[in-house]
């Protein structure tokens, strides 16, 4: 996971190099970058702009079997509260968080099947 913040984005070159190195050791490696804690406020463009920046970077210098997940998780209190209550997000009363998590699960489980 990667947060849409300047500090996390600065680690992207190191993440890519780690994936390249591991791909050489394991050519069957498949990696997905998941954006986590995306802003929920419609006026905050940081998440979308950082995502576009990384997508453009990967288009210029692609890495085999590495891509950015289409689905992402937003910044929601339920992600902090669920483990305190000993529950998963899917057991909590937050339809938006449930929908995000289910969409991400579906994407990851079905990766490569299309």
N, C-alpha and C positions, 0 to 999 in steps of 0.2 A: 504493500500500500504506500501511497504517496499523498501527502497533503498539498493542496494548492497554495504553497507559500514559497517565498524566495529561497529560504533556507533548504527546504526539501528539493526544490527544482535544481539547486546548485549541486545536489548529489547525483543527478541523472547521469552525467558522464561516467561516474564511478560505477553506478548500477549497470550501465551498458557494458562496460569493460568486464565486470564480473560475469555477466550473462555470456558475453563472447568467450571468455576463458572457460566457463563451464560447458558451453556448447561444444567446444573443441574436445573436451573430455567425454561428453555425452551428446552425440549428434541427435538423439531422440528428445532432448530437452525442449520443453514448451514453456514459455514464460508469458505472463500477462501482467501488465501494470494496472493496478486498480487505484483510482483516485478515491481518497477517503476524506471525510469532513469538508465536502464541497459546500460553499455558502448557499444558504437557502433564500436569501434576499435577492429578488430579481434585479435590483440595481447594482449588485456587486458582480463585476465581470471577471474577477481574478481567476476563478476556476476555469471558465471557458477560455480565457486568454492563455493561461499556462498550459492547458490541454492542447490548444492549437499549436503553441510553441513546440511542445514535445512531439506532436504528430508530424509537424513539418520537419523536425530534426530526423525522425525515423524514416520519413519519405526520402530524404536526401542520402541517408546512410542506413539502409535497412539492416536488421539483424535477423537471421533465420529463426523462425518460430517465436518471435517476440513481437507483441503488439500491445496497444492500450485497450483495455476493456471498454466496450461501449457503455456499459452500465457503471454506476458509481454510487458511493454512499455519501449522503449529506451530513452536515453537522447537526446532530439531534441529541437532545438530552437522554433519550431512551437508550442510546448505545452505552451511556455511562450507568444508567439506572438498572438496566436488565441484569448485569452480573451481581450487583449489590443484592438484588432480590432473588438471586439464584435461578434466573430464567434466561431464556434466549430472547432475542428481539422479536422473534415470531410469536412468542407467548405474551408479549406485552400489548397494551392497548394503544398502538400507534400505527394506523393503516399506511401512512406514507413510508415509515421505516420498514414495515413488513414488505411492502411492495418493492422497495429498493433492494432489500436483501433477497427476495425471491427472484427478481429479475437478474441479479448478479449470479445467484446460484444456477439459474437456468442457463445463462450464457456460458458459465464455466463448465457445467456438466455436458452441454451440447457442443463444446468447442471441438472443431474438426469433424463433426458429423454431417455438416452441410455440404 
